[in-house]
Amino acid sequence: MKISAMIGMPDLQTETLAVFAGPDLAASLHGAAAFGFDGVELMLKNPALLDGEGIRSILDDTGLELAGLCSGHVFGEDGLGLIGPDPDSCQAAMERMKALVDFGSAFGSGTIVNIGRSRGRADESDPEGSWGRAIEAFRELSDYAEPKGVRLALEPVNHNEVNYIITTQDGVRMCEDVDRANFGLMLDTYHMDIEDADIHDGFREARQYCWHVHVSDSNRCWPGSANIDFPEVIQTLEEIGYDGFVSAEISPWPDSDTAARSTVDYLRQYIPEPD
């Protein structure tokens, strides 16, 4: 396993859950490298506003790997979701997510693009119809991403933020229904702690689909700052054969440097530096 930091990209206009964020992307990436992260995950909303070649150059300079692309602000800022009451908005969401796939494909085969809040909102009066429309949307996006070598990672999110695909078990069911080799899960300890009966059993049930992991404690700060049993989380991930990134999607409290240092210092007790 390796440790990554969420980075808020310069195209964002509101605060985000990221170790480093802001207009100076080079400073954010060099900061992540200086504190000992192995990689970075990029929170973005519109890749047309970003310089992919420049980002790849900085990653090469710092030795950081790209852990993935996170799409939460596609919905959070721009209100675009793959399903919902407005067909034009859903189409715009699909076009935006395909643009993220195109952007990610330039970073190499296997790049992960997250589907979080960008899934959109289900019609609570027609949950099964909404589920079916989500399957169709996820299949369309998966089929677009597959020849480009991009994997899609659906993130179950707690009920305070979305109204469907809330538990890890919901995510597994959706993966089975979508039935695409490049469609899996991104599991987040914060959401799992709220919604799953047992975080560790959730990881075990999702072992086939678990491609990426977000770590934050129950207070949304760095791992080890509150109540989640991260030694057991890491042990469970090892048990299921997970060897990807654990990515800190956290509040930068009390400041970015403290959050970065605390995250790495804590996780390095259980995840040694790569050889």
Secondary structure as UniProt FT lines:
FT   STRAND          2..8
FT   TURN            10..11
FT   STRAND          20..21
FT   HELIX           25..34
FT   TURN            35..36
FT   STRAND          39..43
FT   HELIX           47..49
FT   HELIX           52..62
FT   STRAND          65..70
FT   HELIX           72..76
FT   TURN            77..78
FT   HELIX           87..105
FT   TURN            106..107
FT   TURN            109..110
FT   STRAND          112..115
FT   HELIX           117..119
FT   TURN            124..125
FT   HELIX           127..145
FT   HELIX           146..148
FT   STRAND          151..154
FT   TURN            159..161
FT   HELIX           168..178
FT   TURN            181..182
FT   STRAND          183..188
FT   HELIX           189..195
FT   HELIX           199..205
FT   TURN            206..209
FT   STRAND          210..215
FT   TURN            218..219
FT   TURN            223..224
FT   HELIX           230..239
FT   TURN            240..241
FT   STRAND          245..248
FT   HELIX           256..267
FT   TURN            268..270
//
